[in-house]
């Protein structure tokens, strides 16, 4: 899926973020965090919920989430704080206006000559040889 907000495009299939047409390097956890927030539909996600989703079956300090959030906001540039809203004493919410998600563009299809025509010609040629 492709999610567009502002000048950013989040490509879930390629696991890439671009801003203004330029690729933005994101660590895997920062990408996962952005994807969780974008796919939450504007719902505020608690810190505990985010930590459980990002680090399942692993105990991590809340500082790890804060670090990933800071990294993500920096990657989003000047609009980072606008896109990701802190919900005091709860967690975070994606506050950007999303364009409707789009499937990845399909590769252009080459036009194929139907195999029936060459097969019919081969059969006709064979029949002419043996008649």
N, CA and C atoms as an extended XYZ file, in Angstrom:
393
Properties=species:S:1:pos:R:3:atomname:S:1:resname:S:1:resid:I:1 pbc="F F F"
N         0.841       -1.180        0.000 N   UNK     1
C         0.000        0.000        0.000 CA  UNK     1
C         0.888        1.246        0.000 C   UNK     1
N         0.372        2.275       -0.578 N   UNK     2
C         1.033        3.565       -0.568 CA  UNK     2
C         0.180        4.538        0.234 C   UNK     2
N         0.772        5.140        1.238 N   UNK     3
C         0.100        6.161        2.035 CA  UNK     3
C         0.776        7.491        1.740 C   UNK     3
N        -0.032        8.506        1.435 N   UNK     4
C         0.503        9.829        1.143 CA  UNK     4
C         0.020       10.829        2.183 C   UNK     4
N         0.951       11.612        2.699 N   UNK     5
C         0.617       12.705        3.604 CA  UNK     5
C         1.633       13.816        3.380 C   UNK     5
N         1.101       14.995        3.093 N   UNK     6
C         1.977       16.115        2.753 CA  UNK     6
C         2.838       15.746        1.566 C   UNK     6
N         4.141       15.961        1.692 N   UNK     7
C         5.066       15.609        0.612 CA  UNK     7
C         5.667       14.220        0.815 C   UNK     7
N         5.110       13.462        1.760 N   UNK     8
C         5.643       12.135        2.089 CA  UNK     8
C         4.818       11.020        1.456 C   UNK     8
N         5.517        9.952        1.089 N   UNK     9
C         4.879        8.732        0.609 CA  UNK     9
C         5.485        7.565        1.382 C   UNK     9
N         4.628        6.787        2.002 N   UNK    10
C         5.046        5.599        2.735 CA  UNK    10
C         4.649        4.387        1.900 C   UNK    10
N         5.641        3.654        1.440 N   UNK    11
C         5.424        2.470        0.594 CA  UNK    11
C         5.626        1.236        1.465 C   UNK    11
N         4.526        0.564        1.797 N   UNK    12
C         4.614       -0.569        2.710 CA  UNK    12
C         5.261       -1.788        2.057 C   UNK    12
N         5.070       -1.978        0.768 N   UNK    13
C         5.647       -3.139        0.089 CA  UNK    13
C         7.170       -3.036        0.020 C   UNK    13
N         7.659       -1.852       -0.271 N   UNK    14
C         9.111       -1.639       -0.366 CA  UNK    14
C         9.722       -1.255        0.975 C   UNK    14
N         8.863       -0.984        1.963 N   UNK    15
C         9.304       -0.521        3.288 CA  UNK    15
C        10.182        0.727        3.138 C   UNK    15
N         9.647        1.691        2.381 N   UNK    16
C        10.372        2.924        2.122 CA  UNK    16
C         9.507        4.142        2.430 C   UNK    16
N        10.193        5.176        2.873 N   UNK    17
C         9.572        6.481        3.064 CA  UNK    17
C        10.291        7.445        2.144 C   UNK    17
N         9.513        8.254        1.426 N   UNK    18
C        10.119        9.318        0.630 CA  UNK    18
C         9.449       10.629        1.012 C   UNK    18
N        10.246       11.685        0.924 N   UNK    19
C         9.736       13.023        1.236 CA  UNK    19
C        10.194       13.949        0.126 C   UNK    19
N         9.236       14.553       -0.564 N   UNK    20
C         9.568       15.438       -1.672 CA  UNK    20
C        10.283       14.706       -2.799 C   UNK    20
N         9.960       13.422       -2.963 N   UNK    21
C        10.569       12.635       -4.028 CA  UNK    21
C        11.927       12.046       -3.682 C   UNK    21
N        12.441       12.345       -2.500 N   UNK    22
C        13.739       11.826       -2.071 CA  UNK    22
C        13.551       10.732       -1.026 C   UNK    22
N        14.308        9.651       -1.168 N   UNK    23
C        14.237        8.558       -0.190 CA  UNK    23
C        14.730        9.049        1.162 C   UNK    23
N        14.027        8.646        2.210 N   UNK    24
C        14.393        9.005        3.580 CA  UNK    24
C        14.776        7.710        4.296 C   UNK    24
N        16.032        7.598        4.714 N   UNK    25
C        16.425        6.364        5.392 CA  UNK    25
C        15.745        6.250        6.759 C   UNK    25
N        15.166        5.087        7.012 N   UNK    26
C        14.507        4.818        8.293 CA  UNK    26
C        14.962        3.460        8.798 C   UNK    26
N        15.306        3.396       10.071 N   UNK    27
C        15.627        2.114       10.698 CA  UNK    27
C        14.351        1.271       10.729 C   UNK    27
N        14.470       -0.046       10.765 N   UNK    28
C        13.278       -0.906       10.748 CA  UNK    28
C        12.252       -0.583       11.833 C   UNK    28
N        12.688       -0.325       13.053 N   UNK    29
C        11.729       -0.013       14.129 CA  UNK    29
C        11.043        1.317       13.884 C   UNK    29
N        11.763        2.293       13.378 N   UNK    30
C        11.158        3.596       13.086 CA  UNK    30
C        10.120        3.445       11.971 C   UNK    30
N        10.435        2.629       10.963 N   UNK    31
C         9.462        2.377        9.898 CA  UNK    31
C         8.220        1.698       10.471 C   UNK    31
N         8.425        0.663       11.293 N   UNK    32
C         7.295       -0.049       11.899 CA  UNK    32
C         6.444        0.883       12.754 C   UNK    32
N         7.097        1.783       13.476 N   UNK    33
C         6.380        2.748       14.308 CA  UNK    33
C         5.524        3.674       13.443 C   UNK    33
N         6.093        4.190       12.377 N   UNK    34
C         5.328        5.061       11.483 CA  UNK    34
C         4.150        4.307       10.878 C   UNK    34
N         4.370        3.075       10.466 N   UNK    35
C         3.297        2.278        9.879 CA  UNK    35
C         2.178        2.038       10.893 C   UNK    35
N         2.525        1.721       12.125 N   UNK    36
C         1.503        1.537       13.169 CA  UNK    36
C         0.661        2.799       13.341 C   UNK    36
N         1.340        3.929       13.390 N   UNK    37
C         0.632        5.193       13.588 CA  UNK    37
C        -0.259        5.535       12.396 C   UNK    37
N         0.271        5.371       11.192 N   UNK    38
C        -0.489        5.696        9.988 CA  UNK    38
C        -1.720        4.795        9.867 C   UNK    38
N        -1.545        3.502       10.161 N   UNK    39
C        -2.651        2.554       10.006 CA  UNK    39
C        -3.647        2.591       11.163 C   UNK    39
N        -3.382        3.405       12.178 N   UNK    40
C        -4.290        3.478       13.332 CA  UNK    40
C        -5.539        4.310       13.044 C   UNK    40
N        -5.580        4.980       11.909 N   UNK    41
C        -6.752        5.764       11.539 CA  UNK    41
C        -7.004        6.965       12.436 C   UNK    41
N        -5.934        7.553       12.958 N   UNK    42
C        -6.089        8.724       13.815 CA  UNK    42
C        -6.352        8.402       15.270 C   UNK    42
N        -6.445        7.126       15.591 N   UNK    43
C        -6.669        6.713       16.982 CA  UNK    43
C        -5.376        6.900       17.767 C   UNK    43
N        -5.499        7.390       18.990 N   UNK    44
C        -4.335        7.532       19.859 CA  UNK    44
C        -3.905        6.149       20.336 C   UNK    44
N        -2.632        5.835       20.136 N   UNK    45
C        -2.083        4.562       20.574 CA  UNK    45
C        -1.308        4.778       21.869 C   UNK    45
N        -1.567        3.942       22.850 N   UNK    46
C        -0.864        4.081       24.129 CA  UNK    46
C         0.591        3.674       23.961 C   UNK    46
N         1.425        4.157       24.875 N   UNK    47
C         2.832        3.788       24.843 CA  UNK    47
C         2.974        2.282       25.022 C   UNK    47
N         2.186        1.715       25.911 N   UNK    48
C         2.251        0.265       26.153 CA  UNK    48
C         1.870       -0.511       24.895 C   UNK    48
N         0.843       -0.059       24.209 N   UNK    49
C         0.403       -0.718       22.973 CA  UNK    49
C         1.487       -0.653       21.900 C   UNK    49
N         2.112        0.497       21.761 N   UNK    50
C         3.179        0.656       20.773 CA  UNK    50
C         4.381       -0.216       21.121 C   UNK    50
N         4.753       -0.224       22.391 N   UNK    51
C         5.902       -1.024       22.807 CA  UNK    51
C         5.632       -2.508       22.613 C   UNK    51
N         4.422       -2.955       22.913 N   UNK    52
C         4.077       -4.365       22.722 CA  UNK    52
C         4.094       -4.734       21.239 C   UNK    52
N         3.659       -3.825       20.391 N   UNK    53
C         3.650       -4.092       18.949 CA  UNK    53
C         5.057       -4.085       18.355 C   UNK    53
N         5.892       -3.167       18.821 N   UNK    54
C         7.238       -3.032       18.263 CA  UNK    54
C         8.223       -4.059       18.815 C   UNK    54
N         8.055       -4.413       20.090 N   UNK    55
C         8.965       -5.347       20.735 CA  UNK    55
C         8.165       -6.453       21.430 C   UNK    55
N         7.490       -7.303       20.667 N   UNK    56
C         6.691       -8.355       21.297 CA  UNK    56
C         7.596       -9.346       22.038 C   UNK    56
N         7.125       -9.808       23.175 N   UNK    57
C         7.846      -10.800       23.975 CA  UNK    57
C         9.216      -10.324       24.441 C   UNK    57
N         9.428       -9.019       24.481 N   UNK    58
C        10.705       -8.470       24.928 CA  UNK    58
C        10.426       -7.301       25.858 C   UNK    58
N        11.146       -7.258       26.962 N   UNK    59
C        11.004       -6.117       27.864 CA  UNK    59
C        11.950       -5.025       27.398 C   UNK    59
N        11.405       -3.835       27.161 N   UNK    60
C        12.219       -2.673       26.797 CA  UNK    60
C        11.767       -1.486       27.638 C   UNK    60
N        12.671       -0.574       27.830 N   UNK    61
C        12.374        0.651       28.565 CA  UNK    61
C        11.565        1.601       27.680 C   UNK    61
N        10.786        2.441       28.301 N   UNK    62
C        10.009        3.434       27.563 CA  UNK    62
C        10.917        4.377       26.781 C   UNK    62
N        12.152        4.514       27.244 N   UNK    63
C        13.123        5.372       26.552 CA  UNK    63
C        13.370        4.879       25.124 C   UNK    63
N        13.250        3.577       24.887 N   UNK    64
C        13.421        3.048       23.530 CA  UNK    64
C        12.351        3.595       22.594 C   UNK    64
N        11.120        3.649       23.083 N   UNK    65
C        10.033        4.209       22.286 CA  UNK    65
C        10.265        5.694       22.045 C   UNK    65
N        10.690        6.403       23.078 N   UNK    66
C        10.966        7.847       22.937 CA  UNK    66
C        12.065        8.092       21.902 C   UNK    66
N        13.082        7.249       21.925 N   UNK    67
C        14.173        7.387       20.955 CA  UNK    67
C        13.672        7.149       19.529 C   UNK    67
N        12.890        6.099       19.322 N   UNK    68
C        12.351        5.806       17.996 CA  UNK    68
C        11.434        6.935       17.519 C   UNK    68
N        10.656        7.477       18.435 N   UNK    69
C         9.757        8.583       18.080 CA  UNK    69
C        10.567        9.815       17.665 C   UNK    69
N        11.618       10.110       18.394 N   UNK    70
C        12.473       11.246       18.059 CA  UNK    70
C        13.128       11.044       16.693 C   UNK    70
N        13.626        9.847       16.443 N   UNK    71
C        14.240        9.508       15.155 CA  UNK    71
C        13.236        9.666       14.019 C   UNK    71
N        12.031        9.185       14.257 N   UNK    72
C        10.983        9.260       13.236 CA  UNK    72
C        10.606       10.707       12.944 C   UNK    72
N        10.429       11.503       13.965 N   UNK    73
C        10.070       12.914       13.754 CA  UNK    73
C        11.161       13.648       12.991 C   UNK    73
N        12.419       13.353       13.284 N   UNK    74
C        13.525       13.982       12.545 CA  UNK    74
C        13.491       13.564       11.079 C   UNK    74
N        13.206       12.285       10.830 N   UNK    75
C        13.149       11.786        9.457 CA  UNK    75
C        12.026       12.460        8.668 C   UNK    75
N        10.949       12.805        9.341 N   UNK    76
C         9.814       13.459        8.685 CA  UNK    76
C        10.072       14.942        8.445 C   UNK    76
N        11.165       15.447        8.965 N   UNK    77
C        11.553       16.833        8.718 CA  UNK    77
C        10.790       17.821        9.570 C   UNK    77
N        10.662       19.045        9.066 N   UNK    78
C        10.028       20.130        9.809 CA  UNK    78
C         8.582       19.811       10.204 C   UNK    78
N         7.922       18.958        9.424 N   UNK    79
C         6.530       18.617        9.707 CA  UNK    79
C         6.394       17.428       10.660 C   UNK    79
N         7.503       16.858       11.109 N   UNK    80
C         7.451       15.668       11.955 CA  UNK    80
C         6.588       15.834       13.193 C   UNK    80
N         6.732       16.964       13.868 N   UNK    81
C         5.931       17.198       15.079 CA  UNK    81
C         4.461       17.434       14.728 C   UNK    81
N         4.212       17.907       13.535 N   UNK    82
C         2.830       18.123       13.109 CA  UNK    82
C         2.152       16.800       12.763 C   UNK    82
N         2.892       15.895       12.119 N   UNK    83
C         2.322       14.617       11.714 CA  UNK    83
C         2.076       13.692       12.901 C   UNK    83
N         2.990       13.723       13.867 N   UNK    84
C         2.879       12.813       15.012 CA  UNK    84
C         2.659       13.639       16.271 C   UNK    84
N         1.475       13.491       16.799 N   UNK    85
C         1.038       14.269       17.959 CA  UNK    85
C         1.256       13.460       19.233 C   UNK    85
N         1.798       14.119       20.247 N   UNK    86
C         1.926       13.489       21.567 CA  UNK    86
C         0.612       13.666       22.299 C   UNK    86
N         0.087       12.575       22.825 N   UNK    87
C        -1.136       12.612       23.630 CA  UNK    87
C        -0.677       12.500       25.084 C   UNK    87
N        -0.700       13.614       25.831 N   UNK    88
C        -0.152       13.612       27.188 CA  UNK    88
C        -0.692       12.468       28.060 C   UNK    88
N         0.221       11.852       28.784 N   UNK    89
C        -0.063       10.760       29.723 CA  UNK    89
C        -0.705        9.542       29.071 C   UNK    89
N        -0.591        9.440       27.735 N   UNK    90
C        -1.173        8.290       27.047 CA  UNK    90
C        -0.212        7.713       26.011 C   UNK    90
N         0.074        8.467       24.963 N   UNK    91
C         0.901        7.934       23.890 CA  UNK    91
C         1.007        8.892       22.730 C   UNK    91
N         0.726        8.378       21.537 N   UNK    92
C         0.910        9.159       20.315 CA  UNK    92
C        -0.221        8.887       19.330 C   UNK    92
N        -0.385        9.846       18.412 N   UNK    93
C        -1.409        9.721       17.375 CA  UNK    93
C        -0.849       10.304       16.079 C   UNK    93
N        -1.195        9.654       14.966 N   UNK    94
C        -0.849       10.221       13.667 CA  UNK    94
C        -1.899       11.271       13.360 C   UNK    94
N        -1.463       12.518       13.220 N   UNK    95
C        -2.400       13.622       13.052 CA  UNK    95
C        -2.405       14.184       11.633 C   UNK    95
N        -1.683       13.543       10.735 N   UNK    96
C        -1.637       14.032        9.363 CA  UNK    96
C        -2.885       13.672        8.587 C   UNK    96
N        -3.122       14.421        7.547 N   UNK    97
C        -4.236       14.145        6.633 CA  UNK    97
C        -3.719       13.166        5.590 C   UNK    97
N        -4.293       11.974        5.584 N   UNK    98
C        -3.855       10.931        4.659 CA  UNK    98
C        -4.686       10.938        3.388 C   UNK    98
N        -3.994       10.817        2.256 N   UNK    99
C        -4.707       10.548        1.012 CA  UNK    99
C        -5.157        9.091        1.095 C   UNK    99
N        -6.240        8.712        0.443 N   UNK   100
C        -6.665        7.306        0.498 CA  UNK   100
C        -5.522        6.380        0.092 C   UNK   100
N        -5.360        5.245        0.797 N   UNK   101
C        -4.260        4.338        0.447 CA  UNK   101
C        -4.421        3.812       -0.965 C   UNK   101
N        -3.284        3.618       -1.624 N   UNK   102
C        -3.293        3.135       -3.002 CA  UNK   102
C        -2.487        1.852       -3.070 C   UNK   102
N        -2.942        0.907       -3.865 N   UNK   103
C        -2.096       -0.269       -4.097 CA  UNK   103
C        -0.879        0.150       -4.906 C   UNK   103
N         0.189       -0.614       -4.806 N   UNK   104
C         1.382       -0.301       -5.585 CA  UNK   104
C         1.026       -0.363       -7.057 C   UNK   104
N         1.696        0.467       -7.837 N   UNK   105
C         1.436        0.477       -9.283 CA  UNK   105
C         1.869       -0.857       -9.877 C   UNK   105
N         1.013       -1.420      -10.666 N   UNK   106
C         1.332       -2.697      -11.310 CA  UNK   106
C         2.339       -2.454      -12.425 C   UNK   106
N         3.189       -3.424      -12.652 N   UNK   107
C         4.155       -3.325      -13.740 CA  UNK   107
C         3.388       -3.293      -15.063 C   UNK   107
N         3.848       -2.476      -16.003 N   UNK   108
C         3.134       -2.410      -17.285 CA  UNK   108
C         3.136       -3.781      -17.964 C   UNK   108
N         2.012       -4.123      -18.529 N   UNK   109
C         1.873       -5.405      -19.210 CA  UNK   109
C         2.288       -5.238      -20.670 C   UNK   109
N         3.109       -6.181      -21.144 N   UNK   110
C         3.450       -6.178      -22.563 CA  UNK   110
C         2.301       -6.805      -23.321 C   UNK   110
N         2.071       -6.281      -24.487 N   UNK   111
C         1.023       -6.863      -25.316 CA  UNK   111
C         1.559       -8.147      -25.923 C   UNK   111
N         0.827       -9.200      -25.755 N   UNK   112
C         1.258      -10.496      -26.252 CA  UNK   112
C         0.461      -10.866      -27.492 C   UNK   112
N         1.163      -11.467      -28.468 N   UNK   113
C         0.484      -11.970      -29.660 CA  UNK   113
C        -0.167      -13.284      -29.251 C   UNK   113
N        -1.421      -13.430      -29.522 N   UNK   114
C        -2.066      -14.686      -29.136 CA  UNK   114
C        -1.338      -15.879      -29.748 C   UNK   114
N        -1.133      -16.909      -28.961 N   UNK   115
C        -0.409      -18.093      -29.414 CA  UNK   115
C        -1.218      -18.894      -30.429 C   UNK   115
N        -2.495      -18.621      -30.540 N   UNK   116
C        -3.356      -19.381      -31.441 CA  UNK   116
C        -2.964      -19.137      -32.899 C   UNK   116
N        -2.628      -17.915      -33.252 N   UNK   117
C        -2.319      -17.591      -34.646 CA  UNK   117
C        -1.054      -18.330      -35.102 C   UNK   117
N         0.074      -18.239      -34.377 N   UNK   118
C         1.253      -18.989      -34.825 CA  UNK   118
C         1.012      -20.503      -34.830 C   UNK   118
N         0.246      -21.003      -33.880 N   UNK   119
C        -0.043      -22.443      -33.840 CA  UNK   119
C        -0.860      -22.850      -35.057 C   UNK   119
N        -1.842      -22.053      -35.428 N   UNK   120
C        -2.672      -22.372      -36.604 CA  UNK   120
C        -1.834      -22.349      -37.876 C   UNK   120
N        -0.910      -21.388      -37.978 N   UNK   121
C        -0.034      -21.320      -39.153 CA  UNK   121
C         0.875      -22.534      -39.233 C   UNK   121
N         1.395      -22.952      -38.077 N   UNK   122
C         2.259      -24.146      -38.058 CA  UNK   122
C         1.480      -25.382      -38.467 C   UNK   122
N         0.261      -25.520      -38.013 N   UNK   123
C        -0.557      -26.682      -38.389 CA  UNK   123
C        -0.878      -26.652      -39.868 C   UNK   123
N        -1.194      -25.481      -40.408 N   UNK   124
C        -1.503      -25.338      -41.832 CA  UNK   124
C        -0.281      -25.671      -42.671 C   UNK   124
N         0.894      -25.206      -42.241 N   UNK   125
C         2.129      -25.485      -42.983 CA  UNK   125
C         2.421      -26.983      -42.969 C   UNK   125
N         2.237      -27.593      -41.804 N   UNK   126
C         2.452      -29.040      -41.690 CA  UNK   126
C         1.488      -29.815      -42.563 C   UNK   126
N         0.242      -29.399      -42.595 N   UNK   127
C        -0.760      -30.082      -43.418 CA  UNK   127
C        -0.421      -29.925      -44.893 C   UNK   127
N         0.104      -28.766      -45.293 N   UNK   128
C         0.473      -28.543      -46.701 CA  UNK   128
C         1.637      -29.429      -47.107 C   UNK   128
N         2.568      -29.658      -46.191 N   UNK   129
C         3.718      -30.502      -46.493 CA  UNK   129
C         3.317      -31.966      -46.706 C   UNK   129
N         2.348      -32.417      -45.936 N   UNK   130
C         1.964      -33.833      -45.973 CA  UNK   130
C         0.801      -34.118      -46.905 C   UNK   130
N         0.310      -33.150      -47.619 N   UNK   131
C        -0.823      -33.436      -48.517 CA  UNK   131
C        -0.393      -33.606      -49.941 C   UNK   131
